[in-house]
C-alpha cells in the first residue's frame, strides 16, 4: 500500500502540471531534428511521412471529439487543480476504454513525434508518456474508486484501461453535441497546427540552413489560426456554442 500511495500522490501532482508536458515534448522534438549528414525533410518520402504523422494527430483529436461530444458537464474536463467527477462515464467510448482522452492525447503527441522523421524519438515519447500518465491514471482511478465504489469496480472489470475493446460496447446515454466539441476542443486544433508548422519550419532550417515556408503550410497555419480565433470568439462573446448540461 505504501508504493501505491506514493504512485497516487505523484499522479495527483503530475495531474496538476500535465498541461506543461506538451511544451517539453515540442522542445525535445526540435532538438531531435538537429542536423545529420543527409537532409531528411526534403522530398516526397518526407512529405508522405509528415502527412501520415498529421493524420495520426488528427485521429487522436477525433477520439477527443467523440469522447467530449457525448459526455455531460462535470466530467472529461481540462481542470488542473484537482480531480473532478460529478458522475461516472461508463457508456459510449467509456465502455470500450477507461481513459479515452489520455489515449487521444497519446495519439496527438505520437503523430507530432513522428514528424521528427527519426525512429527513436517516437519510442522515447511513448516511454515518457507511459511513465507520466500511468501515475495520473492511478491517481484518477483511486479518486473514482473512493467516490463511486462498487459501480466503479464493476466498470473496470469489464473495461480495459488504455487499449480499446468493443466487446462490451454500450451506446452513449447522451446524443452527440458538435457545439460542445467546438466549444471545448479548439485549443487541441491549434496545438496540432502550430506545432506541426514549427516542426516543419525547424526541420527545413536544420537541413538546408535557411527558412523556406511553402504555400500549403502557410494555408494550413492560417486556416488553423482562423478557425481557432472564430471558435474562441464565439465561446467568449456569445452563447451559440453553449449546450445545457454539457
C-alpha positions in Angstrom: 0.0 0.0 0.0 3.0 2.3 0.6 4.1 2.2 -3.0 0.5 2.5 -4.2 0.1 5.6 -2.1 3.3 7.1 -3.4 2.3 6.5 -7.0 -1.1 8.0 -6.4 0.4 11.1 -4.8 2.9 11.6 -7.6 0.0 11.1 -10.1 -2.0 13.9 -8.4 1.0 16.2 -8.6 1.6 15.3 -12.3 -2.2 15.8 -13.0 -1.9 19.4 -11.9 1.1 20.0 -14.1 0.2 17.9 -17.1 -0.5 20.9 -19.3 3.2 21.6 -19.4 4.2 18.2 -20.8 3.5 19.1 -24.4 5.9 22.0 -24.2 8.7 19.7 -23.1 7.9 17.3 -25.9 8.0 20.0 -28.5 11.4 21.3 -27.3 12.7 17.7 -27.3 11.3 17.1 -30.8 13.1 20.2 -32.1 16.3 19.0 -30.6 15.8 15.6 -32.2 15.8 17.2 -35.6 19.2 18.7 -35.3 21.3 18.3 -38.5 22.6 14.9 -39.6 24.8 14.2 -42.7 21.9 13.7 -45.1 18.8 16.0 -45.5 15.6 14.4 -44.2 12.9 16.9 -44.6 13.1 17.3 -48.4 11.5 15.0 -51.0 8.3 13.0 -51.4 9.2 10.4 -48.8 9.5 13.0 -46.1 6.3 14.7 -47.3 4.4 11.4 -47.1 5.6 10.7 -43.6 4.6 14.2 -42.4 1.1 13.8 -43.9 0.7 10.4 -42.1 2.0 12.0 -38.9 -0.6 14.7 -39.1 -3.2 12.1 -39.8 -2.3 10.3 -36.6 -2.6 13.5 -34.6 -5.9 14.4 -36.1 -7.2 10.9 -35.4 -6.3 11.5 -31.8 -8.2 14.7 -32.0 -11.2 12.8 -33.4 -11.2 10.5 -30.4 -11.2 13.5 -28.1 -14.2 14.9 -30.1 -16.2 11.6 -29.9 -15.5 11.5 -26.2 -16.4 15.1 -25.3 -19.3 15.1 -27.7 -21.2 12.5 -25.6 -20.2 13.5 -22.1 -22.1 15.6 -19.6 -20.8 18.6 -17.7 -18.6 18.0 -14.7 -16.6 15.2 -16.4 -13.8 14.9 -19.0 -12.6 18.4 -18.4 -9.3 20.4 -18.6 -9.3 21.1 -14.8 -5.8 21.1 -13.3 -6.3 22.0 -9.6 -7.9 18.7 -8.6 -9.8 15.6 -9.8 -13.5 16.4 -10.6 -16.2 13.9 -11.5 -19.9 14.5 -10.8 -20.9 11.2 -12.5 -19.1 8.1 -13.7 -19.0 7.7 -17.5 -19.5 4.1 -18.4 -21.3 4.2 -21.8 -20.2 5.2 -25.3 -16.5 5.3 -25.8 -16.1 4.8 -22.0 -17.5 1.3 -22.4 -14.6 0.5 -24.6 -11.7 2.1 -22.8 -11.4 3.8 -19.3 -9.1 6.6 -20.4 -10.1 7.7 -23.9 -8.9 11.3 -23.5 -5.4 10.1 -22.5 -5.4 7.6 -25.4 -6.3 10.6 -27.7 -3.6 12.7 -26.2 -1.1 10.0 -26.8 -2.0 9.8 -30.5 -1.9 13.6 -30.9 1.6 13.6 -29.5 2.7 10.5 -31.3 1.8 12.0 -34.7 3.9 15.1 -33.9 6.7 12.9 -32.5 6.8 11.0 -35.9 7.3 14.4 -37.5 10.9 14.3 -36.5 11.5 11.6 -39.1 13.5 9.6 -36.5 12.7 6.1 -35.3 13.9 6.7 -31.7 12.0 9.8 -30.8 8.5 8.3 -31.1 9.8 5.4 -28.9 11.2 7.8 -26.4 7.9 9.8 -26.4 5.9 6.6 -25.9 8.0 5.5 -22.9 7.8 9.0 -21.4 4.1 9.2 -21.9 3.6 5.8 -20.3 5.7 6.7 -17.2 4.0 10.0 -16.9 0.3 9.2 -17.5 0.4 5.8 -15.7 0.7 7.6 -12.5 -2.0 10.1 -13.4 -4.4 7.2 -14.3 -3.6 5.5 -11.0 -4.5 8.7 -9.1 -7.6 9.3 -11.2 -8.9 5.8 -10.6 -8.1 6.0 -6.9 -10.3 9.1 -6.8 -13.1 7.4 -8.8 -13.0 4.3 -6.7 -13.4 6.3 -3.5 -16.3 8.2 -4.9 -18.3 5.6 -6.9 -17.4 2.4 -5.1 -19.0 -0.7 -6.5 -20.1 1.0 -9.7 -16.5 1.8 -10.4 -15.3 -1.8 -9.6 -17.9 -3.3 -11.9 -16.8 -0.9 -14.7 -13.1 -1.6 -14.5 -13.6 -5.3 -14.5 -15.1 -5.2 -18.0 -13.3 -2.2 -19.5 -9.6 -2.0 -20.4 -7.6 0.9 -19.2 -5.8 2.1 -22.4 -6.2 -0.3 -25.4 -9.9 -0.2 -26.5 -12.1 -3.3 -26.7 -15.5 -3.3 -28.3 -16.6 -6.5 -26.6 -18.9 -4.7 -24.0 -19.8 -1.6 -26.0 -22.8 0.2 -24.7 -24.4 3.1 -26.7 -23.9 6.5 -25.1 -26.6 7.9 -23.0 -26.3 11.4 -24.4 -26.7 12.4 -28.0 -23.5 13.7 -29.7 -23.1 17.5 -29.4 -21.0 19.1 -32.1 -21.3 22.5 -30.4 -19.8 21.1 -27.2 -16.9 19.8 -29.2 -16.3 23.1 -30.9 -16.6 25.0 -27.6 -14.0 22.8 -25.9 -11.6 21.5 -28.5 -10.4 24.5 -30.5 -7.1 24.6 -28.4 -6.3 21.0 -29.5 -6.7 22.0 -33.1 -4.4 25.0 -32.6 -1.8 22.8 -30.9 -1.6 20.4 -33.8 -1.5 23.1 -36.4 1.1 25.3 -34.7 3.4 22.5 -33.5 3.3 20.8 -36.9 4.2 24.1 -38.6 7.1 24.8 -36.2 8.5 21.3 -36.7 8.3 21.6 -40.4 10.0 25.0 -40.2 12.8 23.9 -37.9 13.3 20.7 -39.9 13.8 22.6 -43.2 16.1 25.1 -41.4 18.3 22.4 -39.9 18.6 20.6 -43.2 19.2 23.5 -45.6 20.3 26.3 -43.3 17.5 28.6 -44.5 13.9 29.1 -43.6 11.6 28.3 -46.5 7.9 28.1 -45.9 5.7 26.6 -48.7 2.3 27.9 -49.6 0.4 24.7 -48.4 2.0 25.1 -45.0 1.1 28.8 -44.8 -2.5 28.0 -45.7 -2.5 25.2 -43.1 -1.3 27.5 -40.4 -3.5 30.5 -41.3 -6.6 28.3 -41.6 -6.0 26.7 -38.3 -5.5 30.1 -36.6 -8.6 31.5 -38.2 -10.8 28.6 -37.1 -9.3 28.8 -33.6 -9.9 32.6 -33.4 -13.5 32.2 -34.6 -14.4 29.5 -32.1 -12.6 31.3 -29.2 -14.5 34.5 -30.0 -17.9 32.7 -30.2 -17.2 31.0 -26.9 -16.2 34.2 -25.1 -18.7 36.6 -26.6 -21.8 34.6 -27.4 -23.9 31.7 -26.2 -24.0 30.0 -29.6 -21.8 27.1 -28.5 -23.4 26.7 -25.1 -25.3 23.4 -24.6 -27.4 22.8 -21.5 -26.0 20.1 -19.3 -22.7 19.9 -21.2 
